[in-house]
Amino acid sequence: MSNNLCQPCERQQKQEPVSHWCIQCNERLCALCLKYHKVLTITKDHCFLTSDEYVSISQLLDTISLSCKTHDNKLSLYFCPTHEVPCCIICKNTEHNICSGIEKITELVLKPEYEKQSHDIVANINKTTETLEKISKNRSENLYQIDHQYEQCKKHVQDKKHHLQKLLTDLDSTFQKFESEYQIKRLVVQNQIESFSSRLKCMKDRQNMLQTLLKFKQASPEQFFLAEKVIKEKNVEDASNLRQSVKELSTLQCKYSILFKPDERNENILMIDTVSYKSLPCNIDSCDFSMHDRDSSTVEAEDEIQLHSSLRSHQEPLLSEHTDYVFSKDNTTKTRLLCASKWKSEACLLGSENFQSKIKPNSRKSNQNKIPVLKYKWHFQIEKNNPNIDIRCVKVIHDSNIIIAERSKPRVLIYKTSGIQLSELPLQQKPEDMEIVPDNRIAVTVKKSVLIIDVTNLKDIKIANEITLQKSCHGVAFMNQTLFANCLNGDLVVMTLDGSIVQKHSNYQGIWFIAGKDGTLLTVKRNSDLVNFFNLSTKQWSYSRCPWLFGASGIETDTNGNIFITCDYSNRVYMYHRRLSQWIFVLDEESSIDCPRGIAYDAFTNDIVVVNNAGKSVYVFKMT
């Protein structure tokens, strides 16, 4: 039997929903039965509860029985104050016949004392309710308070964490600058060691030559006299040069001090760092020593490569000889030669036996070729989703739009030169390098794949093809309708744009940045000062040393064949001038260059684009 149905209707085999409940009859009534219930003489004075009121009190009523516990067919109409129990008429006359004060319940509830008791119960409930409400409010306020305090504490901890992270970042930055300067200073001393070692070797050779020449003194005094005169003249000249070199020497000392102390309010930690190099006089006595001049026409000799800024005002840059190192698979002997080579090294086309006869130093004329100057145009910040953004490669596509690849959150982004972002393409893996390929596409290296991305619609770029390789790759270049990928195991993979492997060449293991120009592949290793040239026709490697380069982070060429290399250790952009065969730096800290990464060239506007500030901004320079 359902508690939601009218009981009189149920007895008539009907089902009607309950609307009220009669207290006297203890029955559920539907709307129609309620209507009759109110007009019948016997029930018209009954009291009713709505169905909702009945539901609220039904649990309590279910625990109460009006029938006598001993006699089920009798109602408990009396109350025994002695035993504190209700009883029927039979129990009153039998079990409670000696109890005093037994009263009818209907009369008992009308007494003033009982009325006061009812009021006391209501007052007690109200007071308890009020107390519980206060407790609930107090607990809610306390919960809000500790939640607020927790958020404040969380924010405070995060602020301290960010401060400590910044402190560590600053410490790393300080060390990087120190390491960069250390590499430069160390390379200077190494070059001095090599230079003086070469002079020492020449001096020992001259000593042996003089001992041999003494045999001519008796046999051919004329030859002895003339040869000794030549040696004497060379000694005088070399002695003067060596004295000057000794005067220019200095002893380098590194001073470093890194301290931490609290700030004025004892809230944060401050770092006080002093890291610098100091040059002291070199205590070498300059006596009348002599050395013979190095013969620049021999393959054993080498001029020191000079590095100077193209940004010096009212001063033409000094020219320097350029040293190429050439080797081939057929000639395992590595030969070192001095040559004022063009950008595409002639040594790649020659065998080692022809070096002396076919390659001669070219004459130099000041003002023969202009050194390009890079002038700042503008820059913009890269939208970042985390403080440790890592962007290394950049390219300029059609309409001078800029495309960059982010590693920290793997994706490809396209920007206008004004800094407005046009679109982005999420990637599954970190991009390593990029190259422009035909038909409005770019090639991006990721792990063991090369992604071909369609950039025809700049607002909807998408992956058109994926080329899978056996080894992890890094650098990528496109030349002669062929794609080149440098694998970390040392393989240089040559393939078509559909992924067909044409051939492989051996290279050195490690991270390389590569570019291509006029049938020659250019590569530079991350922690090296060598720029490598691979001639696709002769299959020979040659390389040129860029002084003070350590930490290459990108390589690019312009329409004139000049090579640009970014270096995030020295905060510079170096350029190899093709016609002058000379290394210079064209951008440095004075041009706001700070930890540069990728570099790109826009042939339409003759602009150089540099990913700057460790991948946080893009700088555009006009080349004039």
SVG drawing of the C-alpha trace seen along z (x, -y; Angstrom):
<svg xmlns="http://www.w3.org/2000/svg" viewBox="-24 -59 162 66">
<polyline fill="none" stroke="black" stroke-width="0.4" points="0.0,0.0 1.5,-3.3 1.7,-6.3 0.9,-8.6 -2.6,-7.3 -5.9,-8.1 -6.9,-5.4 -10.8,-5.6 -10.3,-5.4 -8.0,-2.4 -10.8,-0.6 -12.9,-1.2 -10.2,0.1 -9.3,-3.3 -6.0,-5.2 -6.1,-8.9 -3.2,-11.0 -3.1,-12.3 -3.8,-16.0 -4.5,-16.0 -4.4,-13.9 -7.1,-13.8 -5.6,-13.8 -8.6,-12.3 -9.2,-9.6 -5.5,-9.1 -6.2,-8.7 -4.8,-10.0 -7.4,-11.8 -7.6,-12.9 -9.2,-16.2 -12.7,-14.7 -12.7,-12.7 -11.5,-15.8 -14.5,-17.6 -17.0,-15.0 -15.0,-14.7 -15.6,-18.4 -19.4,-18.2 -20.3,-14.9 -21.7,-15.6 -19.4,-13.1 -16.2,-14.4 -16.9,-18.1 -15.0,-19.3 -11.9,-17.2 -8.5,-18.8 -6.5,-18.3 -2.9,-18.5 -1.7,-19.1 0.3,-16.3 3.6,-18.3 2.8,-18.9 2.0,-15.3 5.3,-14.2 7.3,-16.5 5.7,-14.9 5.1,-11.4 8.4,-10.0 7.6,-11.2 4.0,-9.9 5.3,-6.5 7.0,-6.1 3.8,-6.8 1.0,-4.2 -2.4,-5.3 -3.3,-1.7 -2.5,-0.2 0.6,2.0 -1.3,4.6 -4.7,4.4 -4.3,3.8 -8.0,3.1 -8.1,0.4 -6.9,-3.2 -4.5,-4.7 -6.8,-7.5 -5.2,-8.0 -1.9,-9.0 -0.3,-7.6 2.1,-10.3 3.4,-7.6 4.8,-5.4 5.0,-8.1 3.1,-5.9 -0.2,-6.1 -2.8,-3.4 -6.2,-2.2 -9.3,-2.0 -8.6,1.7 -5.0,1.1 -6.2,-1.9 -8.6,0.3 -6.2,3.2 -2.5,2.4 -2.8,-1.2 -5.7,-1.0 -3.6,-2.1 -1.8,-4.9 -2.8,-8.4 -3.3,-11.3 -4.3,-9.4 -6.0,-11.7 -7.6,-11.7 -5.2,-12.9 -7.8,-15.2 -8.3,-16.9 -4.6,-16.9 -3.5,-18.9 -6.0,-21.7 -4.4,-22.4 -2.4,-25.6 0.6,-23.7 0.8,-21.6 0.4,-24.7 3.4,-26.2 5.4,-23.0 4.6,-23.2 5.8,-26.8 9.0,-25.8 9.6,-23.1 9.1,-25.5 11.4,-28.1 14.0,-25.5 13.9,-24.4 14.1,-28.0 17.0,-28.7 18.8,-25.5 18.0,-26.5 19.5,-29.9 22.6,-28.4 23.1,-26.0 22.6,-28.8 25.3,-30.8 27.6,-27.8 27.0,-27.2 27.7,-30.9 30.8,-30.8 32.1,-27.7 31.4,-29.1 33.2,-32.3 36.1,-30.3 36.2,-28.2 36.3,-31.3 39.0,-32.7 41.3,-29.7 40.6,-29.4 41.6,-33.1 44.7,-32.6 45.6,-29.5 45.3,-31.4 47.4,-34.2 50.0,-31.7 50.0,-30.0 50.5,-33.3 53.3,-34.2 55.0,-30.9 54.7,-31.3 56.1,-34.8 59.1,-33.5 59.4,-30.6 59.5,-33.0 62.0,-35.2 64.2,-32.2 63.8,-31.0 64.7,-34.5 67.7,-34.4 68.8,-31.1 68.2,-32.4 70.3,-35.5 73.0,-33.3 72.9,-31.2 73.0,-34.3 76.0,-35.7 77.8,-32.4 76.9,-32.3 78.4,-35.8 81.4,-34.8 81.8,-31.6 81.4,-33.5 84.1,-35.9 86.2,-33.0 86.0,-31.3 87.0,-34.5 89.9,-35.1 91.0,-31.5 90.9,-31.5 93.0,-34.7 95.7,-32.9 95.4,-29.8 96.0,-31.8 99.0,-33.4 100.3,-30.0 99.9,-28.8 101.5,-31.9 104.5,-31.8 104.8,-28.1 105.0,-28.7 107.7,-31.3 109.6,-29.0 109.6,-26.3 110.8,-28.8 113.6,-29.8 114.7,-26.2 114.7,-25.6 116.8,-28.7 119.2,-27.4 119.6,-24.2 119.9,-26.1 122.7,-28.2 124.6,-25.1 124.4,-23.7 125.4,-27.0 128.7,-27.0 129.9,-24.2 129.8,-26.7 132.2,-29.1 135.3,-27.3 134.0,-25.7 132.1,-28.6 132.7,-31.8 130.7,-34.0 127.6,-31.9 128.1,-31.8 128.5,-35.6 125.4,-36.4 123.3,-33.8 124.4,-35.0 123.6,-38.6 120.0,-37.5 119.6,-35.7 120.9,-38.7 118.5,-41.0 115.6,-38.7 116.8,-38.4 116.8,-42.2 113.3,-42.5 111.9,-39.6 113.5,-40.8 111.7,-44.1 108.4,-42.4 108.8,-40.1 109.6,-42.9 106.4,-44.6 104.5,-41.3 105.9,-40.8 104.9,-44.4 101.4,-43.6 101.2,-40.5 99.3,-40.6 98.6,-38.1 94.9,-37.5 93.4,-37.1 89.9,-36.2 88.2,-37.9 84.9,-36.4 82.7,-36.9 79.1,-35.8 77.3,-36.7 73.7,-36.6 72.2,-38.9 68.6,-39.8 67.1,-43.1 66.2,-46.0 62.9,-44.6 64.3,-41.0 61.7,-39.7 63.8,-38.7 67.4,-37.6 69.7,-39.8 72.6,-38.5 75.8,-40.6 78.1,-39.3 81.5,-40.5 82.9,-38.4 85.5,-40.1 88.9,-39.6 91.9,-41.8 94.9,-42.3 98.3,-42.6 101.7,-43.3 103.4,-40.1 106.8,-39.8 108.9,-38.7 112.2,-40.4 112.6,-41.6 116.2,-40.9 117.9,-40.9 116.3,-37.7 115.6,-37.3 113.3,-35.1 113.0,-34.8 109.9,-36.0 107.2,-33.4 107.0,-32.7 103.4,-33.3 103.8,-31.6 104.3,-28.1 101.6,-25.8 103.1,-25.6 102.5,-29.3 99.4,-31.0 98.4,-34.6 96.4,-35.4 92.8,-36.0 91.7,-39.4 88.3,-40.1 86.9,-43.6 83.6,-45.3 82.0,-46.6 80.3,-49.1 83.4,-51.3 82.7,-54.8 85.1,-56.7 87.4,-53.6 87.8,-51.0 88.0,-47.5 91.3,-45.8 91.6,-42.9 92.9,-39.5 94.0,-36.3 91.6,-33.4 92.6,-29.9 90.9,-26.9 91.4,-23.3 90.7,-20.8 90.4,-17.1 88.9,-14.4 88.2,-10.7 90.9,-10.0 93.5,-12.0 93.4,-11.1 96.3,-13.5 94.8,-16.8 96.7,-19.8 96.7,-23.2 97.1,-26.1 96.9,-29.8 94.7,-31.2 92.6,-34.3 89.8,-32.0 86.4,-33.0 83.3,-32.0 83.1,-28.7 86.5,-27.4 88.7,-26.6 90.4,-24.1 87.4,-21.8 88.2,-21.4 91.9,-20.6 93.9,-17.6 96.4,-18.1 99.3,-17.7 98.3,-20.8 97.8,-23.1 101.1,-24.9 101.1,-25.3 97.4,-26.3 96.5,-28.4 98.3,-31.6 97.4,-34.5 95.3,-37.1 96.4,-40.7 94.3,-43.0 93.2,-46.6 91.5,-48.7 88.1,-50.0 87.9,-47.3 84.6,-46.0 82.2,-47.6 81.5,-46.0 77.7,-45.9 76.2,-47.7 73.1,-46.5 70.7,-49.2 68.0,-48.6 64.4,-48.9 62.1,-47.5 61.4,-44.5 58.4,-42.8 57.9,-40.5 56.9,-36.8 53.7,-35.7 54.7,-33.2 52.9,-30.7 55.6,-30.1 58.7,-32.1 61.1,-29.6 60.2,-30.0 62.7,-28.3 62.7,-29.5 65.7,-28.7 64.8,-28.9 63.2,-31.6 62.6,-32.1 61.1,-34.8 58.4,-33.6 56.3,-35.3 55.3,-39.0 58.1,-39.3 56.0,-37.4 58.1,-35.7 57.7,-32.1 59.3,-30.8 59.3,-27.4 59.0,-27.1 60.4,-24.1 59.1,-24.9 55.5,-24.5 56.0,-22.6 54.4,-24.7 55.0,-26.8 54.0,-30.5 53.5,-33.0 53.9,-36.8 53.7,-39.9 56.8,-42.0 54.7,-44.4 54.5,-41.7 50.8,-40.7 50.4,-37.0 48.6,-35.4 48.3,-31.7 50.0,-28.8 50.3,-25.1 50.7,-22.8 53.3,-20.1 53.6,-16.7 57.4,-17.0 60.0,-19.8 61.1,-21.4 64.9,-21.7 65.4,-23.6 63.5,-25.0 64.0,-25.6 61.9,-27.1 61.0,-24.7 59.1,-25.3 55.3,-25.7 54.8,-27.8 56.0,-25.1 58.6,-24.8 60.5,-21.8 60.8,-21.3 63.0,-18.7 61.5,-17.0 63.1,-14.0 63.3,-11.3 61.0,-13.1 61.0,-16.0 57.6,-17.7 56.6,-19.5 54.2,-22.3 51.9,-24.1 52.0,-27.9 50.0,-29.0 47.1,-30.2 48.9,-32.0 45.9,-31.9 45.5,-28.1 48.8,-26.4 48.8,-22.6 51.1,-19.6 51.2,-18.4 53.6,-15.5 55.9,-13.7 59.2,-12.2 60.4,-9.5 64.1,-9.0 66.0,-6.2 68.0,-8.6 67.2,-11.8 68.0,-14.8 68.6,-18.5 69.7,-20.8 67.9,-21.0 68.6,-22.8 67.2,-22.8 69.3,-23.2 69.1,-21.9 65.6,-20.5 67.0,-18.3 66.5,-18.3 69.5,-17.8 69.1,-16.7 71.9,-16.4 71.4,-13.4 72.9,-13.4 74.9,-10.2 76.9,-12.1 74.9,-11.2 74.1,-13.9 71.0,-12.5 70.1,-13.7 66.5,-13.2 63.7,-14.4 60.7,-16.2 58.6,-13.1 61.0,-11.4 63.0,-9.2 66.6,-8.9 69.1,-9.8 72.3,-9.2 74.1,-9.7 77.4,-11.5 79.5,-11.2 79.7,-14.2 80.7,-14.6 78.3,-13.7 76.5,-16.4 74.1,-19.3 74.7,-21.2 73.0,-24.1 73.1,-24.0 72.4,-26.2 72.9,-25.9 74.2,-28.2 75.4,-27.8 76.1,-24.1 77.9,-24.3 76.4,-23.1 77.4,-25.2 77.4,-23.7 78.4,-25.0 78.5,-22.9 77.0,-24.1 80.2,-24.2 82.8,-24.9 84.5,-27.8 84.7,-26.0 82.4,-26.6 82.3,-23.6 81.8,-23.7 80.7,-20.6 81.0,-20.8 78.2,-18.8 80.2,-18.4 83.5,-17.1 82.0,-15.6 84.8,-17.2 84.7,-19.0 86.6,-22.1 86.3,-24.5 87.2,-27.9 87.8,-29.0 85.8,-32.0 87.7,-33.5 85.9,-33.9 82.9,-31.9 81.7,-29.5 78.1,-28.6 76.7,-28.9 72.9,-29.0 72.0,-29.7 73.4,-30.1 72.2,-32.0 73.4,-33.3 72.4,-36.4 72.1,-36.9 75.8,-37.8 76.9,-34.6 77.9,-36.2 77.5,-33.9 75.8,-35.1 76.2,-33.2 74.5,-34.0 76.4,-33.2 74.5,-33.2 77.7,-33.0 79.4,-36.2 76.0,-38.0 77.1,-38.7 76.2,-38.1 79.3,-37.2 79.6,-37.6 82.0,-36.0 82.5,-38.5 82.6,-36.4 84.6,-38.8 87.0,-39.9 87.4,-36.3 87.2,-37.9 85.3,-37.3 83.8,-40.3 81.0,-40.8 78.1,-43.0 75.9,-43.0 76.7,-43.0 75.4,-44.1 75.5,-47.8 72.8,-46.8 70.7,-45.2 71.8,-41.7 71.4,-39.5 71.6,-35.7 70.6,-35.5 69.2,-32.3 67.9,-31.8 68.7,-34.1 67.0,-34.6 67.5,-36.8 64.7,-38.5 66.0,-38.8 63.1,-41.1 63.8,-43.8 67.5,-43.0 66.7,-42.6 68.3,-40.4 65.9,-38.9 67.3,-37.7 65.5,-35.8 66.8,-37.7 66.7,-37.7 67.0,-33.9 63.9,-33.5 61.7,-36.2 61.7,-38.7 62.4,-39.2 64.7,-42.0 64.7,-43.2 67.8,-45.0 68.2,-46.7 71.4,-45.8 73.0,-48.7"/>
</svg>
